[in-house]
Amino acid sequence: MTIGIKYCGGCNPRYDRKGFLDRIKKDLQNTPSLAFTVDLSSADLIIKLSGCSNACVSEKHDAMKPLIHITDSTDYDSTLALIKIHIQANQKLNTEKAMNTF
């Protein structure tokens, strides 16, 4: 599974966006086949990291792809839980696809 990352411009950051993402990467480091990219077109899930509640980060993305929009460091636990749900769903889908190829 590939997670696409989009940062805001950083004009008014109220938390450490890079630190937030680094923590997610650390907590998920043992997840098989997990990758992070800035290429949103190749992502299975998109995370937009806005530095404040204005949430001005904009980037068109495929509306069919799940999107998690972060605006505060207190979003961490819910973000990690949502990512884990998407990872499980993606793994289940890939298993089902593999079983249907036989």
C-alpha positions, 0 to 999 in steps of 0.5 A, spaced: 500 500 500 502 506 498 500 513 502 501 519 498 503 525 502 501 533 501 504 538 505 501 545 506 505 551 504 507 552 512 506 559 512 503 558 519 504 551 522 502 550 529 505 543 530 511 539 527 508 536 520 514 532 519 515 530 526 507 528 525 509 524 519 515 521 522 512 518 528 507 515 523 512 512 519 516 509 525 509 506 528 508 503 522 515 501 520 514 493 521 508 494 516 509 489 510 509 493 503 507 500 505 510 506 502 510 513 502 510 518 496 509 525 494 506 522 487 498 522 489 496 519 483 500 513 485 497 513 492 492 508 495 491 513 500 492 520 501 494 524 507 494 532 507 498 535 512 496 542 514 500 546 519 493 550 522 486 549 522 485 554 516 487 547 512 489 551 506 493 545 503 490 544 496 491 539 491 486 536 486 486 528 487 482 522 485 475 523 489 475 515 489 481 515 493 481 515 501 483 522 504 485 524 511 486 531 512 491 533 518 490 540 521 493 539 528 498 534 532 492 532 536 489 528 530 495 523 531 491 517 534 485 517 530 490 518 524 494 512 525 487 508 527 484 510 520 491 508 516 491 501 520 484 500 517 486 502 510 492 498 510 487 492 513 482 493 507 488 494 502 491 487 504 484 484 504 483 486 497 489 484 495 488 477 498 481 477 494 484 479 488 490 474 488 485 468 490 481 470 484 487 469 479 487 462 479 
